[in-house]
Amino acid sequence: MSALECRALSNAWKQALMRFLNDLTEARDADFFYPHPFTEDALESIIHTARRDLYYLLCEGSSVAGYGMLRGWDEGYEIPSLGIAIHPAARNAGLGRTLMHFLHGAARRRGASKVRLKVRPQNTRALKLYQDLGYVFGPEEGGYLVGFLQLSHSYSARGAEIPMSS
Protein backbone atom coordinates (compact mmCIF):
# COMPACT_ATOMS: atom_id res chain seq x y z
CA MET A 1 0.00 0.00 0.00
CA SER A 2 1.28 3.48 -0.87
CA ALA A 3 1.93 6.25 1.62
CA LEU A 4 -0.91 8.64 2.39
CA GLU A 5 -0.08 12.25 1.47
CA CYS A 6 -1.81 15.63 1.38
CA ARG A 7 -1.05 17.51 -1.83
CA ALA A 8 -2.13 20.88 -3.13
CA LEU A 9 -4.34 20.68 -6.21
CA SER A 10 -2.19 21.20 -9.30
CA ASN A 11 -2.22 20.41 -13.01
CA ALA A 12 -0.28 17.23 -12.26
CA TRP A 13 -3.22 15.94 -10.18
CA LYS A 14 -6.10 17.26 -12.31
CA GLN A 15 -6.84 13.96 -14.09
CA ALA A 16 -6.68 11.94 -10.85
CA LEU A 17 -9.13 14.40 -9.26
CA MET A 18 -11.43 14.10 -12.29
CA ARG A 19 -11.49 10.30 -11.78
CA PHE A 20 -12.30 10.88 -8.08
CA LEU A 21 -15.13 13.31 -8.94
CA ASN A 22 -16.53 10.89 -11.53
CA ASP A 23 -16.52 8.14 -8.90
CA LEU A 24 -18.43 10.45 -6.51
CA THR A 25 -21.00 11.11 -9.24
CA GLU A 26 -21.42 7.39 -9.96
CA ALA A 27 -21.91 6.74 -6.23
CA ARG A 28 -24.58 9.49 -6.17
CA ASP A 29 -22.54 11.48 -3.66
CA ALA A 30 -22.81 14.70 -5.65
CA ASP A 31 -26.11 15.23 -3.78
CA PHE A 32 -23.99 15.78 -0.65
CA PHE A 33 -20.80 17.28 -2.12
CA TYR A 34 -20.89 19.57 -5.13
CA PRO A 35 -18.76 22.66 -4.38
CA HIS A 36 -18.15 23.41 -8.07
CA PRO A 37 -18.86 21.81 -11.43
CA PHE A 38 -17.11 18.46 -11.81
CA THR A 39 -15.42 19.44 -15.08
CA GLU A 40 -11.86 19.86 -16.28
CA ASP A 41 -12.60 23.54 -17.04
CA ALA A 42 -13.72 24.15 -13.46
CA LEU A 43 -10.59 22.49 -12.08
CA GLU A 44 -8.41 24.43 -14.51
CA SER A 45 -10.01 27.66 -13.30
CA ILE A 46 -9.43 26.75 -9.65
CA ILE A 47 -5.79 25.83 -10.29
CA HIS A 48 -5.08 29.10 -12.09
CA THR A 49 -7.21 31.61 -10.17
CA ALA A 50 -7.15 30.51 -6.50
CA ARG A 51 -4.96 32.92 -4.56
CA ARG A 52 -5.76 32.53 -0.85
CA ASP A 53 -8.31 29.71 -1.13
CA LEU A 54 -6.84 26.25 -0.52
CA TYR A 55 -7.64 23.02 -2.37
CA TYR A 56 -6.02 19.78 -1.20
CA LEU A 57 -6.01 16.16 -2.24
CA LEU A 58 -5.52 13.24 0.12
CA CYS A 59 -3.55 10.83 -2.08
CA GLU A 60 -2.48 7.20 -1.95
CA GLY A 61 0.00 6.54 -4.71
CA SER A 62 -1.50 7.98 -7.88
CA SER A 63 -5.09 7.85 -6.60
CA VAL A 64 -7.14 10.50 -4.81
CA ALA A 65 -8.70 9.17 -1.61
CA GLY A 66 -10.08 12.55 -0.47
CA TYR A 67 -10.63 16.11 -1.61
CA GLY A 68 -10.83 19.07 0.74
CA MET A 69 -10.97 22.83 0.49
CA LEU A 70 -11.02 26.06 2.41
CA ARG A 71 -12.53 28.76 0.29
CA GLY A 72 -14.12 32.17 0.50
CA TRP A 73 -10.95 34.13 1.25
CA ASP A 74 -10.55 34.96 -2.45
CA GLU A 75 -14.06 36.50 -2.34
CA GLY A 76 -13.20 38.60 0.71
CA TYR A 77 -14.80 36.49 3.45
CA GLU A 78 -13.04 36.40 6.81
CA ILE A 79 -14.38 32.97 7.73
CA PRO A 80 -13.51 30.28 5.17
CA SER A 81 -15.95 27.57 4.14
CA LEU A 82 -14.63 24.06 4.51
CA GLY A 83 -15.68 21.13 2.36
CA ILE A 84 -14.48 17.54 2.09
CA ALA A 85 -15.31 14.33 0.29
CA ILE A 86 -13.78 10.89 0.75
CA HIS A 87 -13.73 8.32 -2.05
CA PRO A 88 -16.46 5.71 -1.57
CA ALA A 89 -13.86 2.89 -1.52
CA ALA A 90 -11.75 4.69 1.12
CA ARG A 91 -14.45 5.34 3.71
CA ASN A 92 -14.60 4.01 7.28
CA ALA A 93 -10.83 4.29 7.71
CA GLY A 94 -10.68 7.65 9.51
CA LEU A 95 -9.61 9.60 6.42
CA GLY A 96 -12.42 12.16 6.76
CA ARG A 97 -11.29 13.02 10.28
CA THR A 98 -7.66 13.15 9.12
CA LEU A 99 -8.47 15.53 6.27
CA MET A 100 -10.60 17.70 8.57
CA HIS A 101 -7.74 18.04 11.07
CA PHE A 102 -5.36 18.95 8.25
CA LEU A 103 -7.74 21.63 6.96
CA HIS A 104 -8.29 23.03 10.46
CA GLY A 105 -4.51 23.35 10.81
CA ALA A 106 -4.24 25.05 7.42
CA ALA A 107 -6.99 27.51 8.39
CA ARG A 108 -5.23 28.30 11.68
CA ARG A 109 -1.96 28.85 9.81
CA ARG A 110 -3.80 31.37 7.60
CA GLY A 111 -5.02 33.19 10.72
CA ALA A 112 -8.67 32.10 10.62
CA SER A 113 -10.46 32.29 13.96
CA LYS A 114 -13.19 29.89 12.83
CA VAL A 115 -14.36 27.85 9.88
CA ARG A 116 -17.83 27.10 8.59
CA LEU A 117 -19.38 24.30 6.61
CA LYS A 118 -22.74 23.24 5.25
CA VAL A 119 -24.16 19.74 5.42
CA ARG A 120 -27.45 18.22 4.43
CA PRO A 121 -29.29 16.83 7.47
CA GLN A 122 -29.66 13.50 5.61
CA ASN A 123 -25.86 13.13 5.45
CA THR A 124 -25.83 11.58 8.90
CA ARG A 125 -22.30 10.14 8.79
CA ALA A 126 -20.78 13.50 7.88
CA LEU A 127 -22.96 15.33 10.41
CA LYS A 128 -21.82 12.97 13.18
CA LEU A 129 -18.16 13.52 12.24
CA TYR A 130 -18.58 17.30 12.29
CA GLN A 131 -20.38 17.23 15.64
CA ASP A 132 -17.66 14.95 17.07
CA LEU A 133 -15.07 17.52 15.93
CA GLY A 134 -16.91 20.28 17.81
CA TYR A 135 -18.94 22.02 15.10
CA VAL A 136 -21.97 23.89 16.39
CA PHE A 137 -24.99 23.95 14.08
CA GLY A 138 -27.82 26.44 13.82
CA PRO A 139 -31.20 26.01 12.21
CA GLU A 140 -31.53 24.62 8.70
CA GLU A 141 -30.97 27.14 5.89
CA GLY A 142 -32.03 26.26 2.35
CA GLY A 143 -31.88 22.53 2.99
CA TYR A 144 -28.51 22.66 4.77
CA LEU A 145 -27.32 22.85 8.35
CA VAL A 146 -24.60 25.49 8.74
CA GLY A 147 -21.94 24.68 11.29
CA PHE A 148 -19.09 26.69 12.78
CA LEU A 149 -15.95 25.58 14.57
CA GLN A 150 -13.97 28.01 16.70
CA LEU A 151 -10.25 27.56 16.05
CA SER A 152 -7.52 28.29 18.55
CA HIS A 153 -4.95 30.90 17.52
CA SER A 154 -2.07 28.64 18.33
CA TYR A 155 -1.18 25.08 17.78
CA SER A 156 0.74 22.61 19.84
CA ALA A 157 4.11 21.28 18.77
CA ARG A 158 5.47 18.79 21.30
CA GLY A 159 3.36 20.43 23.99
CA ALA A 160 4.58 24.00 23.39
CA GLU A 161 2.11 26.68 22.42
CA ILE A 162 3.33 28.63 19.42
CA PRO A 163 1.80 32.05 18.66
CA MET A 164 0.50 32.58 15.15
CA SER A 165 1.68 35.59 13.19
CA SER A 166 -0.30 37.27 10.45
C-alpha positions in Angstrom: 0.0 0.0 0.0 1.3 3.5 -0.9 1.9 6.3 1.6 -0.9 8.6 2.4 -0.1 12.2 1.5 -1.8 15.6 1.4 -1.0 17.5 -1.8 -2.1 20.9 -3.1 -4.3 20.7 -6.2 -2.2 21.2 -9.3 -2.2 20.4 -13.0 -0.3 17.2 -12.3 -3.2 15.9 -10.2 -6.1 17.3 -12.3 -6.8 14.0 -14.1 -6.7 11.9 -10.8 -9.1 14.4 -9.3 -11.4 14.1 -12.3 -11.5 10.3 -11.8 -12.3 10.9 -8.1 -15.1 13.3 -8.9 -16.5 10.9 -11.5 -16.5 8.1 -8.9 -18.4 10.5 -6.5 -21.0 11.1 -9.2 -21.4 7.4 -10.0 -21.9 6.7 -6.2 -24.6 9.5 -6.2 -22.5 11.5 -3.7 -22.8 14.7 -5.6 -26.1 15.2 -3.8 -24.0 15.8 -0.7 -20.8 17.3 -2.1 -20.9 19.6 -5.1 -18.8 22.7 -4.4 -18.1 23.4 -8.1 -18.9 21.8 -11.4 -17.1 18.5 -11.8 -15.4 19.4 -15.1 -11.9 19.9 -16.3 -12.6 23.5 -17.0 -13.7 24.1 -13.5 -10.6 22.5 -12.1 -8.4 24.4 -14.5 -10.0 27.7 -13.3 -9.4 26.8 -9.6 -5.8 25.8 -10.3 -5.1 29.1 -12.1 -7.2 31.6 -10.2 -7.2 30.5 -6.5 -5.0 32.9 -4.6 -5.8 32.5 -0.8 -8.3 29.7 -1.1 -6.8 26.2 -0.5 -7.6 23.0 -2.4 -6.0 19.8 -1.2 -6.0 16.2 -2.2 -5.5 13.2 0.1 -3.5 10.8 -2.1 -2.5 7.2 -1.9 0.0 6.5 -4.7 -1.5 8.0 -7.9 -5.1 7.9 -6.6 -7.1 10.5 -4.8 -8.7 9.2 -1.6 -10.1 12.5 -0.5 -10.6 16.1 -1.6 -10.8 19.1 0.7 -11.0 22.8 0.5 -11.0 26.1 2.4 -12.5 28.8 0.3 -14.1 32.2 0.5 -11.0 34.1 1.2 -10.6 35.0 -2.5 -14.1 36.5 -2.3 -13.2 38.6 0.7 -14.8 36.5 3.5 -13.0 36.4 6.8 -14.4 33.0 7.7 -13.5 30.3 5.2 -15.9 27.6 4.1 -14.6 24.1 4.5 -15.7 21.1 2.4 -14.5 17.5 2.1 -15.3 14.3 0.3 -13.8 10.9 0.8 -13.7 8.3 -2.1 -16.5 5.7 -1.6 -13.9 2.9 -1.5 -11.7 4.7 1.1 -14.5 5.3 3.7 -14.6 4.0 7.3 -10.8 4.3 7.7 -10.7 7.6 9.5 -9.6 9.6 6.4 -12.4 12.2 6.8 -11.3 13.0 10.3 -7.7 13.1 9.1 -8.5 15.5 6.3 -10.6 17.7 8.6 -7.7 18.0 11.1 -5.4 19.0 8.3 -7.7 21.6 7.0 -8.3 23.0 10.5 -4.5 23.3 10.8 -4.2 25.0 7.4 -7.0 27.5 8.4 -5.2 28.3 11.7 -2.0 28.8 9.8 -3.8 31.4 7.6 -5.0 33.2 10.7 -8.7 32.1 10.6 -10.5 32.3 14.0 -13.2 29.9 12.8 -14.4 27.8 9.9 -17.8 27.1 8.6 -19.4 24.3 6.6 -22.7 23.2 5.2 -24.2 19.7 5.4 -27.5 18.2 4.4 -29.3 16.8 7.5 -29.7 13.5 5.6 -25.9 13.1 5.4 -25.8 11.6 8.9 -22.3 10.1 8.8 -20.8 13.5 7.9 -23.0 15.3 10.4 -21.8 13.0 13.2 -18.2 13.5 12.2 -18.6 17.3 12.3 -20.4 17.2 15.6 -17.7 15.0 17.1 -15.1 17.5 15.9 -16.9 20.3 17.8 -18.9 22.0 15.1 -22.0 23.9 16.4 -25.0 23.9 14.1 -27.8 26.4 13.8 -31.2 26.0 12.2 -31.5 24.6 8.7 -31.0 27.1 5.9 -32.0 26.3 2.4 -31.9 22.5 3.0 -28.5 22.7 4.8 -27.3 22.8 8.3 -24.6 25.5 8.7 -21.9 24.7 11.3 -19.1 26.7 12.8 -16.0 25.6 14.6 -14.0 28.0 16.7 -10.2 27.6 16.1 -7.5 28.3 18.5 -5.0 30.9 17.5 -2.1 28.6 18.3 -1.2 25.1 17.8 0.7 22.6 19.8 4.1 21.3 18.8 5.5 18.8 21.3 3.4 20.4 24.0 4.6 24.0 23.4 2.1 26.7 22.4 3.3 28.6 19.4 1.8 32.0 18.7 0.5 32.6 15.1 1.7 35.6 13.2 -0.3 37.3 10.4 
